[in-house]
Amino acid sequence: MTRPVVARWSARAIAATRGVDVAYRRFDRLRSRAVIRLASDDVLIEYNAIAYQRDEVYDPGTSTFRDRLFPWEAAAIRKHFPPPPGQVLLGGAGGGREAFALAALGYEVVAFEPAPGLAAAMAQRALSVPGVSPFRARYQDLPRLSSAVGSGYEQELHAFGSFSCAVMGWASFAHLPSRQARLTALQDFARLTDGPILVSFLTMRSADGGARPDGRRGDEFSVFIGGYHPVDVAEIAELVEAAGLAVVAMYTDDTDSPWPHVVVRRARRNHDGQR
């Protein structure tokens, strides 16, 4: 068989495998649609923990762990945060990527993460990294934090005093399951933080979401990151205002950053109590 014939048949064999990809995409759309329409918040919370714990880039005990701030995070912190020293509140901390990077800059970091495996891994790494106080908690648990290693120890966030700045960890805001949960988390951070709060979120939507079991709409599911709720600029602005916060800077242009994010802080009021 001549080389051109071999090349032609080889190319056709490769092209034939496209059917596998087409079939998988159809399956993935059907699965995502079914999960959003049938799975409860509790199921998605458990799935999210499994999904993130299985991804080694979030585990500080692996060689693939991301151990630094992303460029857009570093730029926002450099521009809007007070310089260290200062105390930072960090939610949705994963295995501690942001926590350890912030501590390296000179901040004292109180970090919490809901996934037990990641919280425990962060606590193990924190034994050799000064400046990080790791806990296990969901945003919905605030102001109560639990031991990152499941020892039964609990701590109230108020015991740390006020925070000079805060971070709602990489896209963790998108995993809050309802508008009320998103609003309450922002309100809790507003009460605890004197200065700027960095919040990153997701905007990617599909046509496959459908209604949740309780009738809510607008949620999505990915097998890689679990259940999430994308927001647009209008929705994030409305939530920020309802939480008593004001937008310092909004970054949603992908020429500035591949990850949309906003920097907010407590809204100032005049003598009449008006913003």
DRENDO-1510 file (C-alpha; in Angstrom, 1 decimal, always signed):
<recs>
REC; n; res; u; v; w
REC; 1; MET; +0.0; +0.0; +0.0 .
REC; 2; THR; +1.4; +3.4; -1.0 .
REC; 3; ARG; +2.1; +6.1; +1.5 .
REC; 4; PRO; -0.7; +8.4; +0.2 .
REC; 5; VAL; -3.2; +5.6; +0.6 .
REC; 6; VAL; -2.0; +4.8; +4.1 .
REC; 7; ALA; -2.2; +8.5; +5.0 .
REC; 8; ARG; -5.8; +8.7; +3.5 .
REC; 9; TRP; -7.1; +5.7; +5.5 .
REC; 10; SER; -5.3; +6.8; +8.7 .
REC; 11; ALA; -6.9; +10.2; +8.4 .
REC; 12; ARG; -10.4; +8.6; +7.8 .
REC; 13; ALA; -9.9; +6.4; +10.9 .
REC; 14; ILE; -9.1; +9.4; +13.0 .
REC; 15; ALA; -12.1; +11.3; +11.6 .
REC; 16; ALA; -14.4; +8.3; +12.4 .
REC; 17; THR; -13.7; +8.8; +16.1 .
REC; 18; ARG; -15.4; +12.1; +16.1 .
REC; 19; GLY; -18.6; +10.2; +16.7 .
REC; 20; VAL; -17.3; +9.4; +20.2 .
REC; 21; ASP; -17.0; +13.1; +20.9 .
REC; 22; VAL; -20.4; +14.0; +19.5 .
REC; 23; ALA; -22.0; +11.2; +21.6 .
REC; 24; TYR; -20.2; +12.4; +24.7 .
REC; 25; ARG; -21.3; +16.0; +24.2 .
REC; 26; ARG; -24.9; +14.9; +23.8 .
REC; 27; PHE; -24.6; +12.7; +27.0 .
REC; 28; ASP; -23.0; +15.5; +28.9 .
REC; 29; ARG; -25.8; +18.0; +28.0 .
REC; 30; LEU; -28.4; +15.4; +29.0 .
REC; 31; ARG; -26.7; +14.6; +32.2 .
REC; 32; SER; -26.3; +18.3; +33.1 .
REC; 33; ARG; -29.9; +19.0; +32.3 .
REC; 34; ALA; -31.1; +16.0; +34.5 .
REC; 35; VAL; -28.9; +17.0; +37.4 .
REC; 36; ILE; -30.1; +20.6; +37.5 .
REC; 37; ARG; -33.7; +19.5; +37.3 .
REC; 38; LEU; -33.6; +16.7; +39.8 .
REC; 39; ALA; -30.7; +17.1; +42.2 .
REC; 40; SER; -31.3; +18.9; +45.5 .
REC; 41; ASP; -28.9; +21.5; +46.9 .
REC; 42; ASP; -27.6; +19.0; +49.4 .
REC; 43; VAL; -26.7; +16.6; +46.6 .
REC; 44; LEU; -24.9; +19.3; +44.7 .
REC; 45; ILE; -23.0; +20.5; +47.7 .
REC; 46; GLU; -21.7; +16.9; +48.3 .
REC; 47; TYR; -20.9; +16.5; +44.6 .
REC; 48; ASN; -19.0; +19.8; +44.5 .
REC; 49; ALA; -16.8; +18.6; +47.5 .
REC; 50; ILE; -16.1; +15.3; +45.6 .
REC; 51; ALA; -15.2; +17.1; +42.4 .
REC; 52; TYR; -12.8; +19.6; +43.9 .
REC; 53; GLN; -11.2; +17.0; +46.2 .
REC; 54; ARG; -10.4; +14.8; +43.3 .
REC; 55; ASP; -8.6; +17.5; +41.4 .
REC; 56; GLU; -4.9; +17.5; +42.4 .
REC; 57; VAL; -4.4; +21.2; +41.5 .
REC; 58; TYR; -6.3; +22.1; +44.7 .
REC; 59; ASP; -4.3; +19.7; +47.0 .
REC; 60; PRO; -1.2; +21.3; +48.5 .
REC; 61; GLY; +0.3; +17.8; +49.1 .
REC; 62; THR; +0.7; +17.2; +45.3 .
REC; 63; SER; +3.2; +18.4; +42.8 .
REC; 64; THR; +0.5; +19.9; +40.6 .
REC; 65; PHE; -0.8; +22.2; +43.3 .
REC; 66; ARG; -1.3; +25.8; +42.2 .
REC; 67; ASP; +0.7; +27.7; +44.9 .
REC; 68; ARG; +0.4; +31.3; +43.7 .
REC; 69; LEU; -2.2; +34.0; +43.0 .
REC; 70; PHE; -3.5; +34.4; +39.5 .
REC; 71; PRO; -2.3; +37.5; +37.7 .
REC; 72; TRP; -5.8; +39.1; +38.0 .
REC; 73; GLU; -6.0; +38.3; +41.7 .
REC; 74; ALA; -2.5; +39.8; +42.3 .
REC; 75; ALA; -3.4; +42.9; +40.3 .
REC; 76; ALA; -6.7; +43.5; +42.2 .
REC; 77; ILE; -5.0; +43.0; +45.6 .
REC; 78; ARG; -2.1; +45.2; +44.7 .
REC; 79; LYS; -4.4; +48.0; +43.5 .
REC; 80; HIS; -7.2; +47.8; +46.0 .
REC; 81; PHE; -6.1; +46.2; +49.2 .
REC; 82; PRO; -4.3; +47.9; +52.0 .
REC; 83; PRO; -0.6; +46.8; +52.1 .
REC; 84; PRO; +0.4; +44.2; +54.7 .
REC; 85; PRO; +0.4; +43.6; +57.6 .
REC; 86; GLY; -3.3; +43.2; +57.9 .
REC; 87; GLN; -5.9; +40.5; +58.6 .
REC; 88; VAL; -7.6; +38.8; +55.6 .
REC; 89; LEU; -10.8; +36.7; +55.7 .
REC; 90; LEU; -10.8; +34.1; +52.9 .
REC; 91; GLY; -13.8; +32.0; +52.1 .
REC; 92; GLY; -13.9; +29.0; +49.7 .
REC; 93; ALA; -10.2; +28.5; +50.3 .
REC; 94; GLY; -9.8; +25.1; +48.7 .
REC; 95; GLY; -6.4; +23.6; +49.6 .
REC; 96; GLY; -5.1; +27.1; +50.5 .
REC; 97; ARG; -3.7; +28.5; +47.2 .
REC; 98; GLU; -4.8; +32.1; +47.9 .
REC; 99; ALA; -4.2; +31.7; +51.7 .
REC; 100; PHE; -0.5; +30.7; +51.4 .
REC; 101; ALA; +0.1; +33.3; +48.7 .
REC; 102; LEU; -1.4; +36.0; +50.8 .
REC; 103; ALA; +0.6; +34.9; +53.9 .
REC; 104; ALA; +3.7; +35.1; +51.8 .
REC; 105; LEU; +2.9; +38.7; +51.1 .
REC; 106; GLY; +2.8; +39.4; +54.8 .
REC; 107; TYR; -0.9; +39.2; +55.6 .
REC; 108; GLU; -2.5; +37.1; +58.5 .
REC; 109; VAL; -5.1; +34.9; +56.9 .
REC; 110; VAL; -8.2; +33.3; +58.4 .
REC; 111; ALA; -9.3; +30.8; +55.7 .
REC; 112; PHE; -12.2; +28.4; +55.6 .
REC; 113; GLU; -13.2; +25.7; +53.1 .
REC; 114; PRO; -16.3; +23.4; +53.1 .
REC; 115; ALA; -14.7; +20.3; +51.5 .
REC; 116; PRO; -13.3; +18.2; +54.4 .
REC; 117; GLY; -10.4; +16.7; +52.4 .
REC; 118; LEU; -9.2; +20.1; +51.1 .
REC; 119; ALA; -9.7; +21.8; +54.5 .
REC; 120; ALA; -7.6; +19.0; +56.2 .
REC; 121; ALA; -4.9; +19.3; +53.4 .
REC; 122; MET; -4.7; +23.1; +53.9 .
REC; 123; ALA; -4.4; +22.6; +57.7 .
REC; 124; GLN; -1.5; +20.1; +57.2 .
REC; 125; ARG; +0.4; +22.6; +54.9 .
REC; 126; ALA; -0.4; +25.4; +57.4 .
REC; 127; LEU; +1.7; +23.6; +60.1 .
REC; 128; SER; +4.8; +24.7; +58.2 .
REC; 129; VAL; +3.5; +28.1; +56.9 .
REC; 130; PRO; +3.1; +30.9; +59.4 .
REC; 131; GLY; +0.2; +33.3; +59.0 .
REC; 132; VAL; -2.6; +31.0; +58.0 .
REC; 133; SER; -5.4; +29.9; +60.3 .
REC; 134; PRO; -7.3; +27.1; +58.5 .
REC; 135; PHE; -10.9; +26.1; +59.3 .
REC; 136; ARG; -13.7; +24.1; +57.7 .
REC; 137; ALA; -17.0; +25.9; +57.0 .
REC; 138; ARG; -19.4; +26.8; +54.4 .
REC; 139; TYR; -20.4; +30.4; +53.8 .
REC; 140; GLN; -23.8; +29.5; +55.2 .
REC; 141; ASP; -22.2; +28.5; +58.5 .
REC; 142; LEU; -20.8; +31.9; +59.3 .
REC; 143; PRO; -19.9; +33.3; +61.7 .
REC; 144; ARG; -19.1; +29.8; +63.1 .
REC; 145; LEU; -16.0; +28.0; +62.0 .
REC; 146; SER; -15.1; +24.3; +62.7 .
REC; 147; SER; -11.8; +22.6; +63.0 .
REC; 148; ALA; -10.2; +21.9; +59.6 .
REC; 149; VAL; -9.2; +18.4; +60.8 .
REC; 150; GLY; -12.6; +17.4; +62.3 .
REC; 151; SER; -11.4; +17.6; +65.9 .
REC; 152; GLY; -14.7; +19.1; +67.1 .
REC; 153; TYR; -13.1; +22.5; +67.9 .
REC; 154; GLU; -15.2; +25.5; +66.9 .
REC; 155; GLN; -14.4; +29.2; +66.7 .
REC; 156; GLU; -16.5; +32.3; +66.2 .
REC; 157; LEU; -15.2; +34.6; +63.5 .
REC; 158; HIS; -15.9; +37.6; +65.8 .
REC; 159; ALA; -13.1; +36.3; +68.0 .
REC; 160; PHE; -10.6; +37.5; +65.4 .
REC; 161; GLY; -11.9; +41.1; +65.4 .
REC; 162; SER; -12.4; +42.9; +62.2 .
REC; 163; PHE; -10.6; +42.2; +59.0 .
REC; 164; SER; -8.9; +44.8; +56.9 .
REC; 165; CYS; -9.8; +43.1; +53.6 .
REC; 166; ALA; -11.4; +39.8; +52.4 .
REC; 167; VAL; -11.5; +37.4; +49.5 .
REC; 168; MET; -14.3; +35.2; +48.4 .
REC; 169; GLY; -12.1; +32.5; +46.9 .
REC; 170; TRP; -11.8; +31.7; +43.2 .
REC; 171; ALA; -15.3; +31.5; +41.8 .
REC; 172; SER; -16.6; +30.1; +45.1 .
REC; 173; PHE; -19.4; +32.7; +45.0 .
REC; 174; ALA; -20.9; +30.8; +42.1 .
REC; 175; HIS; -21.4; +27.7; +44.2 .
REC; 176; LEU; -23.8; +29.4; +46.7 .
REC; 177; PRO; -27.1; +27.6; +45.9 .
REC; 178; SER; -29.6; +30.5; +46.0 .
REC; 179; ARG; -30.0; +34.2; +45.8 .
REC; 180; GLN; -30.6; +34.4; +49.6 .
REC; 181; ALA; -27.4; +32.4; +50.2 .
REC; 182; ARG; -25.4; +34.7; +47.9 .
REC; 183; LEU; -26.9; +37.8; +49.6 .
REC; 184; THR; -26.3; +36.5; +53.1 .
REC; 185; ALA; -22.7; +35.7; +52.4 .
REC; 186; LEU; -22.0; +39.2; +51.1 .
REC; 187; GLN; -23.8; +40.7; +54.1 .
REC; 188; ASP; -21.7; +38.5; +56.5 .
REC; 189; PHE; -18.4; +39.6; +54.8 .
REC; 190; ALA; -19.6; +43.2; +54.9 .
REC; 191; ARG; -20.1; +43.0; +58.6 .
REC; 192; LEU; -16.7; +41.5; +59.3 .
REC; 193; THR; -14.6; +43.5; +56.9 .
REC; 194; ASP; -13.6; +47.1; +57.2 .
REC; 195; GLY; -11.9; +47.4; +53.8 .
REC; 196; PRO; -12.2; +45.9; +50.3 .
REC; 197; ILE; -13.6; +42.5; +49.4 .
REC; 198; LEU; -12.6; +40.7; +46.3 .
REC; 199; VAL; -15.3; +38.5; +44.8 .
REC; 200; SER; -14.9; +36.4; +41.6 .
REC; 201; PHE; -17.8; +34.8; +39.9 .
REC; 202; LEU; -18.9; +32.9; +36.8 .
REC; 203; THR; -20.9; +34.2; +33.8 .
REC; 204; MET; -21.0; +31.2; +31.5 .
REC; 205; ARG; -24.5; +30.0; +30.7 .
REC; 206; SER; -25.9; +27.3; +28.5 .
REC; 207; ALA; -29.3; +26.6; +27.1 .
REC; 208; ASP; -29.6; +23.3; +29.1 .
REC; 209; GLY; -30.2; +24.5; +32.6 .
REC; 210; GLY; -33.9; +24.3; +33.2 .
REC; 211; ALA; -35.6; +24.6; +36.5 .
REC; 212; ARG; -34.3; +23.3; +39.8 .
REC; 213; PRO; -36.5; +21.0; +41.9 .
REC; 214; ASP; -37.8; +24.0; +43.8 .
REC; 215; GLY; -38.5; +26.0; +40.7 .
REC; 216; ARG; -35.4; +28.2; +40.7 .
REC; 217; ARG; -33.9; +28.9; +37.3 .
REC; 218; GLY; -30.5; +30.0; +36.0 .
REC; 219; ASP; -28.3; +27.3; +37.6 .
REC; 220; GLU; -25.9; +25.1; +35.7 .
REC; 221; PHE; -24.0; +21.9; +36.2 .
REC; 222; SER; -20.5; +20.8; +35.1 .
REC; 223; VAL; -19.1; +17.4; +35.9 .
REC; 224; PHE; -15.7; +19.1; +36.6 .
REC; 225; ILE; -16.9; +21.9; +39.0 .
REC; 226; GLY; -20.4; +20.7; +40.0 .
REC; 227; GLY; -23.4; +22.9; +40.4 .
REC; 228; TYR; -23.0; +26.6; +40.0 .
REC; 229; HIS; -25.0; +29.8; +39.4 .
REC; 230; PRO; -23.7; +32.2; +36.7 .
REC; 231; VAL; -24.4; +35.9; +37.3 .
REC; 232; ASP; -24.3; +38.9; +34.9 .
REC; 233; VAL; -23.2; +42.4; +35.8 .
REC; 234; ALA; -26.7; +43.5; +36.6 .
REC; 235; GLU; -27.3; +40.6; +39.0 .
REC; 236; ILE; -24.0; +41.0; +40.9 .
REC; 237; ALA; -24.6; +44.8; +41.1 .
REC; 238; GLU; -28.0; +44.2; +42.6 .
REC; 239; LEU; -26.7; +41.8; +45.2 .
REC; 240; VAL; -23.9; +44.1; +46.2 .
REC; 241; GLU; -26.3; +47.0; +46.7 .
REC; 242; ALA; -28.8; +44.8; +48.6 .
REC; 243; ALA; -25.9; +43.7; +50.9 .
REC; 244; GLY; -25.1; +47.3; +51.9 .
REC; 245; LEU; -21.9; +47.3; +49.8 .
REC; 246; ALA; -20.6; +49.6; +47.0 .
REC; 247; VAL; -18.7; +48.6; +43.9 .
REC; 248; VAL; -15.1; +49.9; +44.0 .
REC; 249; ALA; -14.2; +48.3; +40.6 .
REC; 250; MET; -15.8; +45.8; +38.3 .
REC; 251; TYR; -13.8; +43.6; +35.9 .
REC; 252; THR; -15.8; +41.7; +33.3 .
REC; 253; ASP; -13.9; +42.4; +30.1 .
REC; 254; ASP; -11.9; +39.3; +29.2 .
REC; 255; THR; -9.1; +41.5; +27.9 .
REC; 256; ASP; -8.5; +42.5; +31.5 .
REC; 257; SER; -9.0; +39.0; +33.0 .
REC; 258; PRO; -10.4; +35.6; +32.0 .
REC; 259; TRP; -12.2; +35.5; +35.3 .
REC; 260; PRO; -14.9; +38.2; +36.0 .
REC; 261; HIS; -14.5; +39.8; +39.4 .
REC; 262; VAL; -15.6; +42.7; +41.5 .
REC; 263; VAL; -14.0; +44.7; +44.4 .
REC; 264; VAL; -16.6; +46.0; +46.9 .
REC; 265; ARG; -16.6; +47.5; +50.3 .
REC; 266; ARG; -19.2; +48.9; +52.8 .
REC; 267; ALA; -21.3; +51.7; +51.3 .
REC; 268; ARG; -20.6; +55.0; +52.9 .
REC; 269; ARG; -23.6; +56.9; +54.3 .
REC; 270; ASN; -24.1; +60.6; +54.9 .
REC; 271; HIS; -25.5; +62.1; +58.1 .
REC; 272; ASP; -29.1; +61.3; +57.0 .
REC; 273; GLY; -28.2; +57.7; +56.7 .
REC; 274; GLN; -28.4; +57.8; +52.9 .
REC; 275; ARG; -25.7; +56.2; +50.7 .
</recs>
